[in-house]
Amino acid sequence: MNMKPKKPIKQPQKQVNIEDTESLVCDDCGNYTFIKSYFIRRLSPLMSPTGQEAMIPIEVFSCGNCGKVPDKMMPKNDS
């Protein structure tokens, strides 16, 4: 009996033409470039499974020019 781990079967990847996509534009200033930003959510020790306060980072993209996070990317309850 062979005990070597089996390699996962690779699924063929669908080719996407970049012309079939659309650019996101900042709603406020019309800029096309975005940078990674984070919202930090605080979890109360009373709600935490460990009983300790937790800081939870949520990654979003913000405009590289004016810093606005597009409404489509805003976490719920932060808009």
C-alpha positions as a Markdown table, in Angstrom:
| # | Residue | x | y | z |
|---|---|---|---|---|
| 1 | Met | 0.0 | 0.0 | 0.0 |
| 2 | Asn | 1.4 | 3.4 | -1.0 |
| 3 | Met | 1.5 | 5.9 | 1.8 |
| 4 | Lys | 2.6 | 8.9 | -0.3 |
| 5 | Pro | 0.1 | 11.8 | -0.2 |
| 6 | Lys | -1.7 | 12.3 | -3.4 |
| 7 | Lys | -1.3 | 15.5 | -5.4 |
| 8 | Pro | -4.5 | 17.5 | -5.7 |
| 9 | Ile | -6.1 | 17.4 | -9.1 |
| 10 | Lys | -5.7 | 20.7 | -10.8 |
| 11 | Gln | -8.9 | 22.2 | -12.2 |
| 12 | Pro | -8.5 | 24.0 | -15.6 |
| 13 | Gln | -8.6 | 27.8 | -15.1 |
| 14 | Lys | -11.0 | 29.8 | -17.2 |
| 15 | Gln | -9.2 | 32.4 | -19.2 |
| 16 | Val | -10.7 | 35.9 | -18.7 |
| 17 | Asn | -10.2 | 38.6 | -21.3 |
| 18 | Ile | -9.3 | 41.9 | -19.5 |
| 19 | Glu | -11.5 | 43.7 | -22.0 |
| 20 | Asp | -14.5 | 41.9 | -20.5 |
| 21 | Thr | -13.9 | 43.6 | -17.1 |
| 22 | Glu | -14.7 | 47.1 | -15.9 |
| 23 | Ser | -12.5 | 49.6 | -14.0 |
| 24 | Leu | -13.6 | 50.9 | -10.6 |
| 25 | Val | -13.5 | 54.6 | -10.3 |
| 26 | Cys | -13.6 | 56.7 | -7.1 |
| 27 | Asp | -17.1 | 58.1 | -6.6 |
| 28 | Asp | -15.7 | 61.4 | -5.2 |
| 29 | Cys | -12.7 | 62.3 | -7.4 |
| 30 | Gly | -12.8 | 60.0 | -10.4 |
| 31 | Asn | -9.4 | 58.4 | -9.6 |
| 32 | Tyr | -8.6 | 54.9 | -10.9 |
| 33 | Thr | -6.0 | 53.8 | -8.4 |
| 34 | Phe | -6.7 | 52.3 | -5.0 |
| 35 | Ile | -4.6 | 51.2 | -2.1 |
| 36 | Lys | -5.1 | 48.6 | 0.7 |
| 37 | Ser | -6.6 | 50.0 | 3.8 |
| 38 | Tyr | -8.0 | 48.4 | 7.0 |
| 39 | Phe | -11.0 | 48.9 | 9.2 |
| 40 | Ile | -10.3 | 47.7 | 12.7 |
| 41 | Arg | -13.3 | 46.3 | 14.6 |
| 42 | Arg | -13.1 | 45.8 | 18.4 |
| 43 | Leu | -14.7 | 42.7 | 19.8 |
| 44 | Ser | -15.8 | 43.0 | 23.4 |
| 45 | Pro | -14.3 | 40.5 | 25.9 |
| 46 | Leu | -18.0 | 39.5 | 26.7 |
| 47 | Met | -18.6 | 38.5 | 23.1 |
| 48 | Ser | -15.2 | 37.0 | 22.4 |
| 49 | Pro | -14.8 | 33.2 | 22.5 |
| 50 | Thr | -11.5 | 33.6 | 24.4 |
| 51 | Gly | -12.9 | 36.0 | 26.9 |
| 52 | Gln | -10.3 | 38.6 | 25.9 |
| 53 | Glu | -10.7 | 41.8 | 23.8 |
| 54 | Ala | -9.9 | 41.2 | 20.2 |
| 55 | Met | -9.0 | 43.6 | 17.4 |
| 56 | Ile | -10.2 | 42.4 | 14.0 |
| 57 | Pro | -8.8 | 43.9 | 10.8 |
| 58 | Ile | -11.0 | 44.1 | 7.8 |
| 59 | Glu | -9.1 | 44.7 | 4.5 |
| 60 | Val | -10.7 | 47.2 | 2.1 |
| 61 | Phe | -9.5 | 49.4 | -0.8 |
| 62 | Ser | -9.4 | 53.1 | -0.5 |
| 63 | Cys | -8.9 | 55.8 | -3.2 |
| 64 | Gly | -5.2 | 56.5 | -3.7 |
| 65 | Asn | -6.0 | 60.2 | -4.2 |
| 66 | Cys | -8.7 | 61.2 | -1.7 |
| 67 | Gly | -8.8 | 58.1 | 0.6 |
| 68 | Lys | -12.5 | 57.4 | 0.2 |
| 69 | Val | -13.6 | 53.8 | 0.5 |
| 70 | Pro | -16.1 | 53.0 | -2.3 |
| 71 | Asp | -19.6 | 52.4 | -0.9 |
| 72 | Lys | -19.7 | 48.9 | -2.5 |
| 73 | Met | -16.7 | 47.9 | -0.3 |
| 74 | Met | -17.9 | 49.3 | 3.0 |
| 75 | Pro | -18.5 | 46.8 | 5.7 |
| 76 | Lys | -22.0 | 46.8 | 7.0 |
| 77 | Asn | -22.7 | 49.2 | 9.9 |
| 78 | Asp | -19.8 | 51.4 | 8.9 |
| 79 | Ser | -21.3 | 53.3 | 5.9 |
